[in-house]
């Protein structure tokens, strides 16, 4: 299933199974094609020009209703970008592309608080992933008064390295500037196109791994490959209600073994210097 197909069928994705899976599912929704994400709109939105620097023209922020069970989602509905029942920490992780362990400091009760955000960009059209993240960054600064600085700290991490018999990944035929793809299905089938191994490490960190992940392969090219494995019992890559659609993964290896056997790479637990965001100030959102 491609990003656009998932976004069209999963317009409101529920993400309850694993906190570490929230980022990729959010990314999958907001990065879908304009026609897919705007399925509910009368006319599909054209993309916002890639060189544009949009902000939210108007955005309402309110505490999520804690009286009933909720999923968590980010979705586009026409011109609206809606973050539903998302914790402040999750919103920061998404906006800045960070693993949760890369956010340090701040008042824990506020970071754990859940909010509903409904915003409209100040430029007509569909925002891509980079633009959507940027709009949420600006929102965090303007409405939550976020201030921070970066530091390098040694953290428990995963390192992607070349395995004993060398890499099995194929150089892409794509040209510079061509589109990229990092998408997966409920069956734990990952499709990667026109990605560097550093990009792959970031995608795996966001989607499947519980630690920051760094590239130590030394490989400089961009690659196309597929990866298929058997998810563990605690892993779920399906939105709520779609688990029955999974293929039978009996006989497939677990994730780390699949990466070694199919890609000629290995994931090694390690300690590594990782850039972290240190929160200097953050507060409850200003009034709408």
N, C-alpha and C positions, 0 to 999 in steps of 0.2 A: 504494500500500500504506500503510495507516495504521500508527500506532505499535503498536497492539495486534496487528494482523496480523503485523507484522514480528517482534514479540516472541514470538508463538506459534510462528512457523515458524523463527525464528532464535534459539532459546533459548540457544545458545552461539555468539556471533558472533566470527569471527576477523578480526583487524584488522592485517594485515601490510603493506598496500600503502603507506600514507602515515601518518607520525606525526601529522600535523595532523588526520587523520580519526578519531583514537581518541576524542576527546571526544564528538563527536556520536553515534557509535555506542554508546558507553556510555550516553549520555543517552537514546537511543532505547530501549534495553533497560530501564533502570530506570524510565522514565516510562510504560511501557505499563500497560494496565488490569490490575487485580488478577486477573481471571479468566484473562487471557491469560498473564500471567507465572506464574501458579500452575497451569498446565496439568498439570504433573506431580503436583500434590498431589491428594489424594482429594477435598477440598472446597476450592473457591476461597476465598481469603482476603478478608475485608472490609477496606476501607481503614482505615488508622490515622487517627483524627480529625485534621483539618487543623491544629487548634490544638495538637496534641500535640508534645512535644519529645523524641523518642526518642533513646536511646543504644544501643550494642551491650551487651547483657546479658553475652554471652560472645563472644570473637573469638579465633580462632587465626591466627597469622601465621607463615609459614615461607618460606624462600627457594624460588624456583621451581626446578624441575629443569632445569638447563642442558644436560643430556646429549642432549636431543632437541629438534627444532623445535617451536615452540609458536605459537599465535595468542594474542591478548590479548582478554579479555572481562570484562564484569561482567554477572551474571545473577542472577535470583531463582529459588530452588528451594525451594518451600514457604516456610517462615519464614526460610530462610537467604538471606543476601545474599553472593554469592561474587565476589570480584575475582580473576581468574586471570591469572597471568604478567604482572602490571602493574608497570611501573617506579615507583619512589617519586615521581619527578617527574610521571609521568602521573597517579598517584593524587592528588597535590596539585593538579594542574591541574583534574581532575574535581571534587574536593571543594570547591574555592574558585571554580570557574567562571572560570579564568584561562587565557589563552594562555601557551604555554611561555615566551615572551619576557618575560612579566610576573612570572616567578619569578627572583629574583636572589640569588646567593650560595649558600652551602652546599657541602658536599664532593661533587664531581662523581662519584666512584666510588659513593658511597652513593645519590645521586639516580638514578644509572643502574641500580642493582641492582633486580632483579625479584622480586616477592613474590606468594604466594598468600594471600588473606585469606578466611576463612569466618566470618561473624558472624551472630548472631541478635539481633534487637531486643529491648529490654526491655518492649515493648508488643506485644500480639498484633495481627496484621493486616499489610496491605501498605503499605509506606512509599512516599510519592510522591517526586518528584525532589528537592524541597527538603529533605525529611526524610532521604533517603538521603545527600545531600551533607553534611548536618549531622552525621550519624552518623560519616561518614568524617573530617570535621574533628575531632571529639572523639577519634577513634581516633588520628589523627596527633599530637594534643597529648599524649594519655595514654600511648601506647605508643612513639612515636618522639620524644617530648619536644620537639616542634616549638614554637619561639618565633620570632616575626617582628614586623615593623612595616611600615607602608605608607609609600611615598614617591611623589611625582609626578615622573616622568622623561620627557624627550623621547625618543621612540622612532620608528623607522621604522614607519609605520602605513598603513592605508587609511582614507580618508574617503569616506563616502557623501554625495553632494551631489545637488541637483536638476539634471537635464540641461537643455539649451538650450530645449527645447519644453515643459518643465513635466512634472510627474508624471502617470503614467497609472494610478495605484493607486486602488482603490475603497474608500471608507469602509465599515467593517464594519456589518452590521445587528445584530451581537451586542450584548448589554447588559453593563453593568458587572458583573463577577463571573462572566460566562460563560466556558466553557473556551476555551483557545487551542490552536493547532496549528502546528507547524513540522516537517514530515515530508517525506521524499524517497525516491525509488526508485532502483533501479540504472540507470534510464534517464535519470538526472539531471532528473527532474521534481520540482520543489519545490512543495509546497502550504503556503501560509501563511494562517492564519485568526486574526483578532482580535489582530493584532500591531501594536505601534508600530514606527516605523522604527528607533528605538533598539533595540528587541527584535530586529528583523530584522538589524541590524548585529552584535549579539552572536551570533545564530544563525549568521550567515555566518562570523564569526570562528571559532567553534567547529567548524563543519562543513567549510568549503571554502577558507578563506583562510589564508595563511601569515604573516600579521601581525596585530597587534591592529587592531581596526576601530572607528571612531567615527562617530557620526551628526552630520553638519553640514548637514542639510536644513532644519532649522527646522520641519518638519512635526510637528504635535502630536497628530493623530488616531490611530485604530487602524484597521487595514486588512485586507482579504481580497484575495489575489492568488495566481496560479500563475506559475511560471517554469520554462521548459524550455530546455536548451542541450545542446551536444555536449561531453562531457568530453574533456580532452586525454589524450594517451597516458599521462601520469604520474598521472592522476587515476583513482581507483577508489572507487566508493561502494557496491560490492557486497561482502557477506561472502564468504569463501572458498567456492568451489564453485558460486556462483550467477551468475558472469559471463555464462554462456550465455543467461541469461534477459533480458538487456538488449534493448530495442527498438533498431532501426536508427536512429541519430541523424544519418545523412547529411543534410546540408543545413541543420542547425540551427547557430546561431551559437555562438561560444565564450562563456564565462560573462559577461565584462564587457560584450560587445556585447549579449547577451541582456538584461542588466539595463537597459542604455540604451534598447534598442528596445522592450522589453515593459513596463517599469516607468516609463520616463521619469526614471530615476535614473542616476547614474554613480559609479563607484568610482575614486578618484584616489589614487595613491601620494603620501604626504606625510610630514612629521615632525609629531608631535602630542604634547602632554602626556598621558601615560597613567599611571594608578595601578599601581604594581608592589608585589609582596610581597618584602620583603628578609628573607632568612632570618638570624636571629640565632643560632639553635641548632637542631640536629637530630642524632639519633643512631640507631644500629641499634635495632630494636624490642626492647622488653623481652620476657622469656620468657613463654610461654603459661601 
